[in-house]
Amino acid sequence: MITIPQPSMVLNAPDAPSRYVMRSTYDVQPTEDVDVFLRQVRQAALRQAEKTLKYLVINCHGLYNGSSRDARGGYGLKIGRGIRYLSAHHFVLLREGNAMSRGLVGHILITACGAAAVSPLNSEGDGNGEQLCKDIARYSGAYVSASNIIQISMAGQATPYQISGFEGLRQTFGPDGHLSSSQENPRWFLQTLFHGPN
C-alpha cells in the first residue's frame, strides 16, 4: 500500500474495484463530463489553506482495445464519460488562472490498468497512454504517474489515505511533459498466469 500525504483528493469511478478515501473524496457519476469533475478538484484545491492539493488520485479502469489476454491498454481512462487524448486539454482547469499560471495539484496518480501503455492508435487518436499522461501533466502543471500493465487492488473500501501499490513500469512525467522518473515494480505473483504480459 502507498500512503498519500494530505491534503489530497480522489476521484472514484463507481466500477473501480477499490474505493479510495482522501481528505476530499468525490465519486464520479458515469454521465459526468471531464470538465465537471475537474471543477470539483479545482474547488477542493482552492478550499485548502495553501490553495493546493498535494495529490490527486484518479481511481478507475483503463480503456483497452479489446477484452482478450492480448488486448492492449493506453486508450484512455474510464471515469465519467471518459478521459481521452481529445479531452486532456480540460486539465488546464487545475491551474489557478490561465494556462501559464501555477498548478493547483502537485502530483496526479492514475491507478487505472494500462494507463501509460503505448499501443496502436485508433481513429480517435487514442492508444498512446504515455502521450496522454504527458498531455495531462502539461495542461495541469502537475507531475503525473501511471503504469503500463494491469493493476491489482483489493475489492472494497481501502484504509483512508492509502492506495494499492503499482505493478509494472510506473512512469512519472513532469509538468513540462518530459519523463521525470520510472520504476519497474513487481507483478502480483499470479498476474502473468491470469493476465498474460499485460
QUIMO-V202905 format. One record per pair of residues at least 6 apart in sequence whose ideal C-beta (glycine too) atoms are under 6 Angstrom apart, sorted by the first residue. I is the first residue (numbers start at 1). J is the second residue. D is the distance in whole Angstrom. If there is no record, write none. Layout:
BEGIN
I_J_D + I_J_D
END
This chain:
BEGIN
1_162_5 + 2_163_5 + 2_165_6 + 3_162_5 + 4_55_5 + 4_161_5 + 5_54_5 + 6_23_5 + 7_23_5 + 7_48_5 + 7_53_6 + 8_22_4 + 8_53_6 + 8_54_5 + 8_55_4 + 9_22_5 + 9_24_4 + 9_41_6 + 9_44_5 + 9_53_5 + 9_56_5 + 10_20_4 + 10_22_5 + 10_25_5 + 10_57_4 + 10_59_6 + 11_26_5 + 11_28_5 + 11_37_6 + 11_58_5 + 12_19_5 + 12_27_5 + 12_59_5 + 13_28_6 + 13_60_4 + 13_79_4 + 16_59_5 + 16_60_5 + 17_153_5 + 17_155_5 + 18_153_4 + 18_158_5 + 19_157_5 + 20_57_6 + 20_59_5 + 20_158_5 + 20_163_5 + 21_160_4 + 24_44_4 + 26_40_5 + 28_37_5 + 28_79_5 + 28_80_5 + 32_80_4 + 33_81_5 + 34_83_6 + 34_87_5 + 34_90_5 + 35_90_5 + 37_80_6 + 38_90_6 + 38_93_4 + 41_56_6 + 42_93_5 + 45_52_6 + 45_53_5 + 45_104_4 + 52_104_6 + 53_105_5 + 54_106_5 + 55_107_5 + 55_109_6 + 56_105_5 + 56_108_5 + 57_109_5 + 57_163_6 + 58_110_5 + 59_111_5 + 60_77_5 + 60_78_5 + 60_79_4 + 60_112_5 + 61_78_4 + 61_112_6 + 62_73_5 + 62_112_4 + 62_113_4 + 62_114_4 + 62_115_5 + 63_75_4 + 63_76_4 + 63_78_6 + 64_71_4 + 64_73_5 + 65_71_6 + 65_72_6 + 65_75_6 + 69_196_4 + 72_117_6 + 72_119_4 + 73_113_6 + 73_114_2 + 73_117_4 + 74_114_6 + 74_117_4 + 74_118_6 + 74_119_4 + 74_127_5 + 74_128_6 + 74_129_3 + 75_126_4 + 75_127_6 + 76_82_5 + 76_83_6 + 76_84_4 + 76_126_5 + 77_83_4 + 77_112_5 + 84_126_5 + 85_125_4 + 85_126_5 + 85_132_6 + 88_135_4 + 88_136_5 + 88_139_6 + 89_139_6 + 91_136_5 + 91_139_4 + 91_140_4 + 92_99_5 + 92_139_5 + 94_103_6 + 94_104_5 + 94_105_5 + 94_140_4 + 95_101_5 + 95_103_6 + 95_141_5 + 96_102_5 + 96_104_6 + 103_140_6 + 103_141_3 + 103_142_5 + 105_142_5 + 107_142_6 + 107_143_4 + 108_142_5 + 108_144_5 + 109_145_5 + 110_146_4 + 111_151_6 + 113_150_4 + 113_151_5 + 115_129_5 + 115_146_4 + 116_129_5 + 116_130_5 + 116_133_5 + 116_146_4 + 116_147_6 + 116_148_5 + 116_171_5 + 117_129_5 + 117_148_5 + 118_128_5 + 118_130_5 + 119_127_4 + 120_127_5 + 121_127_4 + 133_144_5 + 133_146_5 + 133_173_5 + 134_173_5 + 134_177_4 + 136_144_5 + 137_144_4 + 137_173_4 + 137_175_6 + 137_177_5 + 138_177_4 + 141_175_5 + 143_172_6 + 143_174_6 + 144_173_5 + 145_170_6 + 145_172_4 + 147_166_5 + 147_168_5 + 147_170_5 + 148_168_5 + 148_169_5 + 149_167_6 + 149_168_4 + 149_198_5 + 150_195_5 + 150_198_5 + 151_167_6 + 152_167_6 + 152_188_4 + 153_164_4 + 166_185_5 + 167_185_6 + 167_187_5 + 169_184_5 + 170_183_5 + 170_185_6 + 171_182_5 + 172_180_5 + 172_181_5 + 174_180_4
END
